[in-house]
Amino acid sequence: MKLLVVEDDHDTSEGICEYFREAGYDVTAAYDGTEALMLTKQNSFDLVLLDIMLPKLSGLTVLHELRKTSDVPVIMLTAIGDEHTQIASFDGLADDYVIKPFSVMLLEKRIKALLRRGRSGEMPSLWHHKNVTVDFTGYTATGENGPIDVTPKECFLATTR
């Protein structure tokens, strides 16, 4: 499980990262919004923990930029507890919002629950049946004699059944 922790306070970041590494997670730290966006473009993360008050780019700006290209789960992790900022975060498609101070054990439970829900309804991108493989993201199919002519609509209809 790969986590990106975006937190400008080095002590807080170190504590979060250490806890999750000990729990078996692969953790990467970023200390400002620009670094966070660069890391998300270069790596694939299972979840992002994102502070709002960051140097260079705010967490809300990072969230908006991230949502242009990714649906990675994001938990806002911030000291800002006002209703307006929480609404802005959820409107920006944050998946959860945790106000500091917080329990890292409860944060881990939230992460596990969010990832469990995210996986339960996912369609696989590849489907195998006997000698046929269908790639739903590439809209292609292959059989034992090579490519099978299918349309994107046929692939879509197969996912709705």
Long-range contacts (C-beta under 8 A, 24 or more apart in sequence): 1-25, 1-26, 1-46, 1-47, 1-115, 2-26, 2-27, 2-28, 2-43, 2-44, 2-45, 2-46, 2-47, 3-27, 3-28, 3-45, 3-46, 3-47, 3-48, 3-49, 3-111, 4-28, 4-29, 4-30, 4-36, 4-39, 4-40, 4-43, 4-45, 4-47, 4-48, 4-49, 5-29, 5-30, 5-49, 6-30, 6-31, 6-33, 6-35, 6-36, 6-48, 6-49, 6-50, 6-51, 6-54, 6-59, 6-62, 7-31, 7-49, 7-51, 7-77, 8-32, 8-51, 8-53, 8-54, 8-55, 9-51, 12-100, 15-104, 16-49, 16-77, 16-104, 16-107, 19-104, 19-108, 20-104, 20-108, 23-108, 31-55, 32-56, 32-57, 33-57, 33-58, 33-59, 33-61, 33-62, 36-62, 37-62, 37-65, 37-66, 40-66, 40-70, 40-72, 41-69, 45-72, 46-72, 46-73, 46-115, 47-72, 47-73, 47-74, 47-75, 47-111, 47-114, 47-115, 48-72, 48-73, 48-74, 48-75, 49-74, 49-75, 49-77, 49-107, 50-74, 50-75, 50-76, 50-77, 50-94, 51-76, 51-77, 51-78, 52-76, 52-78, 52-80, 52-85, 52-89, 53-78, 53-79, 53-80, 60-85, 60-88, 60-89, 60-92, 63-89, 63-92, 63-93, 63-94, 64-92, 67-92, 67-93, 73-114, 73-115, 73-118, 75-107, 75-110, 75-111, 75-114, 77-102, 77-107, 123-159, 127-158, 134-158
